[in-house]
């Protein structure tokens, strides 16, 4: 009888420990807004100051630990794996191939729509999250398959009126193509040089984002009911409040059973208002890619 009780007690303890471990490893379910509401101010301040940016010194010193911990590698595209709106170079494709061969789970999390990103990547077979989480896609037999498509209503009259006023105030009344790109998801791209501006003009227009940072506070105030990003090389991306790369990344991680600690994000646009900024502010580990031609060097520690 005593042996039976002891065996039963051990079994119950084992079940409780298993449940505890499963709960501990369950993917983060808080949205970015909830995270900000429930996190201590000093921790938010640490994230704001970039405490989850993994430096070259850190990755070199903790390479083995990181190789064991990181399972989900999430990439931005423009400025991270390629130049803005330019085809992904062979070197980046080779890097992705090597990482996939090592068993890492790769996903592209971009600002653009998934079809454009897929084409820019040369139809590379990778899961895609687009428009800050409003679109999901996978590649089957070389073809892009949309698996999620949010469609938000757009008050086009409001956007045209307010962006035209901003153009007149800041001197962007001449542009190529259309003044705004209306994405099928409902994301709006306010293109200062127009939707048909040349790649050459885009690349030299505002590389340090200084021109758009001057406008950013006013754009934020006008579109206060939305989330506004200093997007791409010449534009502002405007989406519904709940969409950003933190929530998009965590949603994808939850779908595939990964924890926040298992994620490593690669992006170039981590500054305030940047397309990748919510990753920094939400405390996800990341590599800040300052030169897309050197991303292979920054990620070499994962391939040792």
Order of alpha helices (4+ residues) and beta strands (2+ residues): alpha-alpha-alpha-alpha-alpha-beta-alpha-beta-alpha-beta-beta-beta-alpha-beta-beta-alpha-alpha-beta-beta-alpha-beta-alpha-beta-alpha
